Amino acid sequence: MGPSEIQGPNGPLHRVPIVRIVNEAKALQLQEMEAAEGLSESLIREVYGVPPDHLKTFHISGNAMQDLVDPGDRVRGVLWDGEPLSDGAIYLLHGPAGTIVRRVHLQDETIHLSAASSEVLDQEISQQEWREHVRPLARIVEVLRSV
């Protein structure tokens, strides 16, 4: 059993940590905040379609995606590894405005970043601006909400 695994009642469970994004010396890092959840590798691969070490949990504080992702919600995200963006997917992004959550729409030479909240303006940026100033961190795959 590796350091990213814990022993569960039916076999090893992979740690899915709750992380926050820290910008230290202009380098973004993921820092574990709280105890991690344990999920089986088969569940992670079946439900999320990714290797276990690519799945992380993030705590959301902004209101741009309100009603879909509310402030205080936790989301599961698949770490971005340079793969093509999925049109219409929701991403955790880092750019000039800091770390934000937006739905990404791909349109010819531009990328449209939309918010669910009517109080937050949508943005349209060129492919060049995107490459120079925006870094996808994770594709959001699930919202975890307390009852």
N, CA, C and O of each residue as an XYZ file, in Angstrom:
588
protein
N       0.854     -1.183      0.000
C       0.000      0.000      0.000
C       0.896      1.241      0.000
O       1.813      1.348      0.814
N       0.629      2.173     -0.913
C       1.433      3.383     -1.043
C       0.986      4.479     -0.096
O      -0.014      4.321      0.605
N       1.722      5.605     -0.065
C       1.385      6.709      0.840
C       0.062      7.389      0.508
O      -0.504      8.083      1.352
N      -0.435      7.197     -0.704
C      -1.709      7.822     -1.069
C      -2.883      6.884     -0.806
O      -4.008      7.164     -1.220
N      -2.623      5.770     -0.119
C      -3.683      4.797      0.161
C      -3.877      4.626      1.660
O      -2.947      4.788      2.450
N      -5.103      4.296      2.031
C      -5.423      3.908      3.403
C      -6.172      2.587      3.333
O      -6.794      2.275      2.318
N      -6.115      1.824      4.394
C      -6.784      0.525      4.386
C      -8.262      0.700      4.724
O      -8.609      1.230      5.780
N      -9.122      0.252      3.825
C     -10.563      0.283      4.041
C     -11.060     -1.102      4.391
O     -10.281     -2.054      4.352
N     -12.331     -1.249      4.732
C     -12.872     -2.548      5.130
C     -12.846     -3.579      3.996
O     -12.788     -4.781      4.253
N     -12.890     -3.112      2.747
C     -12.898     -4.032      1.605
C     -11.663     -3.880      0.727
O     -11.698     -4.228     -0.453
N     -10.585     -3.370      1.280
C      -9.361     -3.208      0.511
C      -8.850     -1.787      0.576
O      -9.409     -0.950      1.285
N      -7.779     -1.508     -0.169
C      -7.172     -0.175     -0.107
C      -8.071      0.910     -0.695
O      -8.773      0.702     -1.686
N      -8.024      2.061     -0.055
C      -8.744      3.243     -0.529
C      -7.719      4.318     -0.859
O      -6.741      4.491     -0.132
N      -7.936      5.028     -1.934
C      -7.037      6.114     -2.329
C      -7.494      7.410     -1.683
O      -8.685      7.720     -1.639
N      -6.527      8.154     -1.185
C      -6.812      9.437     -0.553
C      -7.201     10.461     -1.615
O      -6.498     10.634     -2.610
N      -8.327     11.137     -1.394
C      -8.741     12.265     -2.236
C      -8.740     13.477     -1.304
O      -9.733     13.747     -0.629
N      -7.615     14.209     -1.270
C      -7.485     15.287     -0.293
C      -8.286     16.534     -0.659
O      -8.549     16.811     -1.829
N      -8.664     17.275      0.379
C      -9.222     18.612      0.192
C      -8.014     19.539      0.138
O      -7.217     19.592      1.074
N      -7.888     20.270     -0.973
C      -6.702     21.102     -1.174
C      -7.093     22.550     -1.418
O      -8.225     22.858     -1.789
N      -6.140     23.412     -1.203
C      -6.310     24.810     -1.583
C      -5.140     25.184     -2.475
O      -4.087     24.546     -2.444
N      -5.335     26.213     -3.259
C      -4.310     26.659     -4.190
C      -3.543     27.787     -3.530
O      -4.122     28.786     -3.103
N      -2.241     27.616     -3.453
C      -1.370     28.598     -2.824
C      -0.426     29.132     -3.891
O       0.167     28.364     -4.648
N      -0.293     30.452     -3.947
C       0.598     31.090     -4.910
C       1.826     31.575     -4.154
O       1.825     32.662     -3.577
N       2.874     30.757     -4.163
C       4.105     31.111     -3.465
C       5.193     31.385     -4.487
O       5.480     30.540     -5.336
N       5.789     32.543     -4.412
C       6.864     32.943     -5.322
C       6.449     32.734     -6.777
O       7.228     32.234     -7.589
N       5.221     33.120     -7.093
C       4.665     33.035     -8.452
C       4.586     31.603     -8.979
O       4.537     31.380    -10.188
N       4.575     30.642     -8.063
C       4.395     29.240     -8.451
C       3.169     28.704     -7.719
O       3.108     28.744     -6.491
N       2.199     28.204     -8.472
C       0.986     27.671     -7.860
C       1.263     26.284     -7.304
O       1.892     25.450     -7.955
N       0.783     26.056     -6.092
C       0.948     24.758     -5.450
C      -0.372     24.354     -4.815
O      -1.167     25.202     -4.412
N      -0.596     23.046     -4.731
C      -1.754     22.522     -4.022
C      -1.313     22.177     -2.611
O      -0.323     21.473     -2.412
N      -2.054     22.679     -1.635
C      -1.725     22.435     -0.240
C      -2.907     21.733      0.422
O      -4.033     22.227      0.377
N      -2.646     20.580      1.036
C      -3.723     19.856      1.712
C      -4.206     20.663      2.898
O      -3.412     21.204      3.668
N      -5.551     20.737      3.038
C      -6.150     21.522      4.112
C      -6.696     20.649      5.232
O      -6.500     20.947      6.410
N      -7.372     19.584      4.868
C      -8.104     18.787      5.843
C      -7.880     17.315      5.564
O      -7.195     16.937      4.613
N      -8.472     16.497      6.412
C      -8.400     15.055      6.208
C      -8.985     14.694      4.848
O      -9.932     15.323      4.374
N      -8.414     13.692      4.245
C      -8.850     13.276      2.915
C      -9.950     12.229      3.006
O     -10.079     11.519      4.002
N     -10.735     12.154      1.945
C     -11.699     11.067      1.803
C     -10.961      9.861      1.251
O      -9.923     10.000      0.604
N     -11.495      8.687      1.507
C     -10.934      7.481      0.921
C     -11.917      6.880     -0.064
O     -13.037      6.533      0.313
N     -11.513      6.751     -1.331
C     -12.353      6.152     -2.368
C     -11.573      5.032     -3.038
O     -10.354      5.119     -3.192
N     -12.271      3.992     -3.431
C     -11.586      2.876     -4.087
C     -11.135      3.277     -5.488
O     -11.746      4.127     -6.135
N     -10.060      2.650     -5.937
C      -9.552      2.936     -7.279
C     -10.596      2.609     -8.332
O     -10.755      3.348     -9.304
N     -11.314      1.496     -8.141
C     -12.321      1.114     -9.139
C     -13.435      2.157     -9.223
O     -13.907      2.459    -10.319
N     -13.861      2.709     -8.094
C     -14.897      3.750     -8.104
C     -14.384      5.002     -8.809
O     -15.094      5.583     -9.630
N     -13.165      5.421     -8.500
C     -12.600      6.629     -9.113
C     -12.505      6.455    -10.623
O     -12.868      7.356    -11.380
N     -12.023      5.307    -11.057
C     -11.862      5.076    -12.499
C     -13.219      4.941    -13.194
O     -13.401      5.429    -14.310
N     -14.179      4.270    -12.524
C     -15.499      4.057    -13.134
C     -16.314      5.351    -13.199
O     -16.897      5.665    -14.237
N     -16.357      6.097    -12.099
C     -17.200      7.292    -12.023
C     -16.546      8.505    -12.690
O     -17.208      9.247    -13.416
N     -15.254      8.707    -12.445
C     -14.585      9.919    -12.922
C     -13.694      9.678    -14.143
O     -13.318     10.623    -14.836
N     -13.358      8.414    -14.403
C     -12.563      8.073    -15.580
C     -11.125      8.555    -15.544
O     -10.536      8.843    -16.586
N     -10.555      8.644    -14.342
C      -9.186      9.150    -14.202
C      -8.399      8.299    -13.209
O      -8.989      7.576    -12.407
N      -7.070      8.381    -13.260
C      -6.266      7.734    -12.223
C      -6.533      8.406    -10.873
O      -6.808      9.605    -10.832
N      -6.459      7.660     -9.779
C      -6.786      8.218     -8.460
C      -6.014      9.476     -8.073
O      -6.571     10.349     -7.407
N      -4.747      9.593     -8.471
C      -3.972     10.764     -8.051
C      -4.347     12.040     -8.802
O      -3.843     13.113     -8.468
N      -5.217     11.952     -9.805
C      -5.672     13.139    -10.543
C      -6.924     13.773     -9.923
O      -7.310     14.873    -10.317
N      -7.557     13.100     -8.968
C      -8.803     13.590     -8.377
C      -8.507     14.318     -7.067
O      -7.869     13.760     -6.174
N      -8.969     15.555     -6.954
C      -8.788     16.363     -5.744
C     -10.119     17.006     -5.384
O     -11.022     17.095     -6.216
N     -10.231     17.451     -4.144
C     -11.418     18.168     -3.682
C     -11.002     19.598     -3.346
O      -9.992     19.820     -2.677
N     -11.789     20.563     -3.815
C     -11.510     21.982     -3.598
C     -12.690     22.614     -2.861
O     -13.840     22.238     -3.089
N     -12.407     23.564     -1.988
C     -13.428     24.334     -1.275
C     -13.647     25.626     -2.059
O     -12.686     26.333     -2.362
N     -14.894     25.938     -2.387
C     -15.211     27.105     -3.213
C     -15.708     28.250     -2.335
O     -16.555     28.052     -1.465
N     -15.170     29.459     -2.569
C     -15.601     30.607     -1.769
C     -16.307     31.675     -2.600
O     -17.022     32.505     -2.037
N     -16.133     31.681     -3.900
C     -16.739     32.717     -4.739
C     -18.190     32.429     -5.084
O     -18.679     31.319     -4.876
N     -18.883     33.450     -5.621
C     -20.304     33.300     -5.952
C     -20.587     33.348     -7.454
O     -21.749     33.437     -7.849
N     -19.561     33.291     -8.296
C     -19.762     33.418     -9.744
C     -20.609     32.298    -10.326
O     -21.300     32.505    -11.324
N     -20.569     31.126     -9.728
C     -21.328     29.985    -10.245
C     -22.501     29.650     -9.322
O     -22.993     28.522     -9.308
N     -22.942     30.654     -8.547
C     -23.999     30.447     -7.558
C     -25.219     29.758     -8.152
O     -25.591     29.999     -9.300
N     -25.820     28.917     -7.366
C     -26.935     28.021     -7.682
C     -26.431     26.719     -8.290
O     -27.080     25.681     -8.159
N     -25.296     26.764     -8.946
C     -24.675     25.540     -9.436
C     -23.599     25.112     -8.440
O     -23.564     23.964     -7.997
N     -22.729     26.051     -8.102
C     -21.700     25.860     -7.076
C     -21.796     27.064     -6.155
O     -21.419     28.171     -6.539
N     -22.290     26.859     -4.954
C     -22.483     27.958     -4.010
C     -21.241     28.171     -3.151
O     -20.459     27.241     -2.951
N     -21.053     29.402     -2.636
C     -19.949     29.625     -1.710
C     -20.059     28.648     -0.535
O     -21.133     28.461      0.035
N     -18.943     28.040     -0.193
C     -18.924     27.057      0.887
C     -19.009     25.621      0.400
O     -18.688     24.695      1.144
N     -19.435     25.426     -0.838
C     -19.485     24.070     -1.394
C     -18.071     23.539     -1.611
O     -17.110     24.294     -1.755
N     -17.988     22.235     -1.628
C     -16.761     21.566     -2.050
C     -17.036     20.963     -3.415
O     -18.153     20.531     -3.698
N     -16.020     20.934     -4.254
C     -16.153     20.327     -5.575
C     -15.022     19.331     -5.777
O     -13.911     19.509     -5.276
N     -15.333     18.285     -6.519
C     -14.278     17.365     -6.941
C     -13.823     17.813     -8.311
O     -14.635     18.124     -9.182
N     -12.524     17.842     -8.490
C     -11.961     18.249     -9.766
C     -10.871     17.303    -10.213
O     -10.150     16.722     -9.402
N     -10.766     17.162    -11.525
C      -9.703     16.374    -12.134
C      -8.605     17.352    -12.523
O      -8.837     18.271    -13.309
N      -7.414     17.156    -11.977
C      -6.311     18.061    -12.274
C      -6.058     18.134    -13.773
O      -6.048     17.116    -14.465
N      -5.855     19.350    -14.261
C      -5.602     19.562    -15.680
C      -4.160     19.197    -15.974
O      -3.247     19.595    -15.250
N      -3.963     18.440    -17.038
C      -2.632     17.940    -17.365
C      -2.264     18.267    -18.810
O      -1.528     17.515    -19.450
N      -2.773     19.386    -19.325
C      -2.432     19.812    -20.667
C      -3.330     19.276    -21.763
O      -3.127     19.586    -22.937
N      -4.328     18.468    -21.396
C      -5.238     17.918    -22.405
C      -6.124     19.024    -22.977
O      -6.279     20.071    -22.348
N      -6.711     18.809    -24.164
C      -7.608     19.825    -24.735
C      -8.771     20.124    -23.783
O      -9.260     19.240    -23.079
N      -9.196     21.378    -23.780
C     -10.337     21.776    -22.955
C     -11.611     21.145    -23.497
O     -11.741     20.916    -24.699
N     -12.548     20.867    -22.599
C     -13.857     20.338    -22.991
C     -14.838     21.498    -23.082
O     -15.092     22.180    -22.089
N     -15.388     21.720    -24.268
C     -16.336     22.804    -24.473
C     -17.549     22.618    -23.571
O     -18.162     21.551    -23.562
N     -17.895     23.650    -22.815
C     -19.053     23.614    -21.931
C     -18.761     23.096    -20.536
O     -19.641     23.116    -19.675
N     -17.540     22.631    -20.296
C     -17.180     22.114    -18.969
C     -16.881     23.276    -18.020
O     -16.597     24.393    -18.451
N     -16.952     22.988    -16.734
C     -16.640     23.978    -15.705
C     -15.222     23.705    -15.219
O     -14.861     22.572    -14.898
N     -14.431     24.770    -15.174
C     -13.029     24.654    -14.789
C     -12.694     25.565    -13.625
O     -13.303     26.618    -13.440
N     -11.724     25.142    -12.853
C     -11.061     25.978    -11.870
C      -9.864     26.562    -12.619
O      -9.006     25.819    -13.097
N      -9.806     27.891    -12.722
C      -8.810     28.575    -13.545
C      -8.001     29.547    -12.702
O      -8.499     30.089    -11.716
N      -6.758     29.762    -13.090
C      -5.958     30.807    -12.451
C      -5.531     31.800    -13.524
O      -4.983     31.419    -14.558
N      -5.789     33.073    -13.265
C      -5.444     34.119    -14.221
C      -5.192     35.425    -13.506
O      -4.971     35.434    -12.295
N      -5.219     36.528    -14.231
C      -4.959     37.841    -13.635
C      -5.898     38.175    -12.469
O      -5.506     38.892    -11.549
N      -7.125     37.666    -12.502
C      -8.092     37.949    -11.432
C      -7.949     36.990    -10.252
O      -8.732     37.060     -9.306
N      -6.968     36.104    -10.294
C      -6.789     35.113     -9.239
C      -7.381     33.782     -9.662
O      -7.437     33.470    -10.852
N      -7.821     33.002     -8.692
C      -8.400     31.695     -8.978
C      -9.912     31.834     -9.068
O     -10.555     32.338     -8.147
N     -10.474     31.384    -10.187
C     -11.907     31.530    -10.440
C     -12.491     30.215    -10.943
O     -11.764     29.335    -11.404
N     -13.805     30.097    -10.850
C     -14.532     28.957    -11.413
C     -15.433     29.503    -12.514
O     -16.232     30.409    -12.282
N     -15.294     28.938    -13.723
C     -16.106     29.390    -14.853
C     -16.396     28.231    -15.797
O     -15.649     27.256    -15.871
N     -17.509     28.371    -16.516
C     -17.812     27.448    -17.610
C     -17.048     27.954    -18.830
O     -17.059     29.149    -19.125
N     -16.389     27.043    -19.533
C     -15.549     27.396    -20.677
C     -16.246     26.993    -21.969
O     -16.629     25.837    -22.151
N     -16.405     27.966    -22.865
C     -16.973     27.708    -24.195
C     -15.912     28.062    -25.229
O     -15.345     29.155    -25.201
N     -15.651     27.143    -26.128
C     -14.643     27.346    -27.166
C     -15.319     27.865    -28.420
O     -16.253     27.246    -28.929
N     -14.849     29.005    -28.920
C     -15.451     29.633    -30.103
C     -14.344     30.116    -31.025
O     -13.665     31.095    -30.715
N     -14.157     29.451    -32.143
C     -13.158     29.838    -33.150
C     -11.862     30.337    -32.512
O     -11.082     29.549    -31.977
N     -11.641     31.639    -32.571
C     -10.389     32.226    -32.077
C     -10.496     32.764    -30.649
O      -9.542     33.351    -30.137
N     -11.644     32.569    -30.006
C     -11.812     33.095    -28.652
C     -12.287     32.004    -27.702
O     -12.783     30.953    -28.110
N     -12.115     32.294    -26.439
C     -12.624     31.431    -25.374
C     -13.559     32.291    -24.540
O     -13.192     33.377    -24.090
N     -14.765     31.792    -24.342
C     -15.798     32.511    -23.599
C     -15.871     31.890    -22.203
O     -16.092     30.687    -22.068
N     -15.688     32.703    -21.175
C     -15.782     32.258    -19.784
C     -17.091     32.779    -19.223
O     -17.292     33.989    -19.120
N     -17.979     31.869    -18.861
C     -19.281     32.319    -18.374
C     -19.486     31.937    -16.913
O     -19.034     30.894    -16.441
N     -20.181     32.822    -16.228
C     -20.551     32.623    -14.834
C     -22.038     32.296    -14.783
O     -22.797     32.690    -15.669
N     -22.450     31.580    -13.752
C     -23.869     31.259    -13.590
C     -24.620     32.439    -12.967
O     -25.813     32.617    -13.213
N     -23.932     33.232    -12.174
C     -24.545     34.373    -11.501
C     -24.681     35.550    -12.463
O     -23.742     35.884    -13.185
N     -25.850     36.169    -12.466
C     -26.066     37.346    -13.320
C     -25.281     38.555    -12.806
O     -25.145     39.552    -13.515
N     -24.769     38.470    -11.585
C     -23.996     39.569    -11.010
C     -22.539     39.570    -11.478
O     -21.811     40.536    -11.251
N     -22.120     38.490    -12.127
C     -20.731     38.370    -12.581
C     -20.716     38.398    -14.100
O     -21.388     37.597    -14.750
N     -19.955     39.313    -14.658
C     -19.891     39.457    -16.110
C     -19.135     38.302    -16.758
O     -18.127     37.826    -16.236
N     -19.643     37.865    -17.902
C     -18.932     36.872    -18.692
C     -17.731     37.553    -19.335
O     -17.697     38.775    -19.479
N     -16.751     36.746    -19.718
C     -15.549     37.273    -20.353
C     -15.315     36.545    -21.662
O     -15.628     35.362    -21.795
N     -14.770     37.255    -22.613
C     -14.346     36.640    -23.861
C     -12.888     37.019    -24.059
O     -12.543     38.200    -24.060
N     -12.035     36.018    -24.226
C     -10.611     36.298    -24.385
C     -10.072     35.561    -25.607
O     -10.592     34.520    -26.010
N      -9.031     36.122    -26.177
C      -8.433     35.504    -27.364
C      -7.635     34.266    -26.960
O      -7.254     34.107    -25.800
N      -7.394     33.402    -27.929
C      -6.575     32.211    -27.681
C      -5.192     32.626    -27.171
O      -4.630     31.980    -26.287
N      -4.650     33.706    -27.735
C      -3.324     34.165    -27.318
C      -3.346     34.638    -25.867
O      -2.465     34.275    -25.086
N      -4.349     35.449    -25.496
C      -4.478     35.894    -24.101
C      -4.594     34.695    -23.173
O      -3.991     34.662    -22.100
N      -5.380     33.708    -23.604
C      -5.569     32.492    -22.809
C      -4.216     31.827    -22.562
O      -3.877     31.523    -21.418
N      -3.448     31.601    -23.613
C      -2.153     30.922    -23.478
C      -1.196     31.703    -22.587
O      -0.416     31.110    -21.842
N      -1.253     33.024    -22.661
C      -0.308     33.855    -21.919
C      -0.721     34.130    -20.475
O       0.138     34.312    -19.613
N      -2.038     34.162    -20.200
C      -2.478     34.664    -18.900
C      -3.369     33.738    -18.075
O      -3.594     34.001    -16.894
N      -3.876     32.671    -18.665
C      -4.820     31.813    -17.936
C      -4.265     30.398    -17.862
O      -3.748     29.861    -18.841
N      -4.384     29.816    -16.691
C      -3.933     28.436    -16.504
C      -5.084     27.609    -15.945
O      -5.546     27.869    -14.834
N      -5.553     26.616    -16.696
C      -6.553     25.705    -16.129
C      -5.902     24.889    -15.009
O      -4.781     24.404    -15.161
N      -6.598     24.743    -13.902
C      -6.080     23.955    -12.787
C      -6.782     22.610    -12.688
O      -6.143     21.583    -12.461
N      -8.101     22.621    -12.860
C      -8.867     21.374    -12.747
C     -10.204     21.528    -13.461
O     -10.762     22.622    -13.537
N     -10.702     20.418    -13.980
C     -12.053     20.362    -14.560
C     -12.969     19.858    -13.457
O     -12.751     18.778    -12.907
N     -13.989     20.635    -13.137
C     -14.915     20.279    -12.061
C     -15.832     19.161    -12.551
O     -16.452     19.272    -13.609
N     -15.910     18.087    -11.771
C     -16.724     16.941    -12.176
C     -17.880     16.658    -11.220
O     -18.787     15.895    -11.552
N     -17.853     17.269    -10.033
C     -18.924     16.989     -9.068
C     -18.961     18.069     -7.995
O     -17.921     18.563     -7.559
N     -20.159     18.425     -7.580
C     -20.352     19.350     -6.465
C     -20.753     18.522     -5.257
O     -21.669     17.703     -5.329
N     -20.057     18.740     -4.138
C     -20.360     18.048     -2.884
C     -20.991     19.072     -1.956
O     -20.365     20.074     -1.609
N     -22.202     18.825     -1.564
C     -22.949     19.819     -0.796
C     -23.516     19.170      0.465
O     -24.045     18.060      0.415
N     -23.402     19.865      1.587
C     -23.997     19.377      2.831
C     -25.505     19.514      2.783
O     -26.032     20.412      2.126
N     -26.187     18.642      3.465
C     -27.649     18.691      3.500
C     -28.103     19.494      4.690
O     -29.305     19.657      4.903
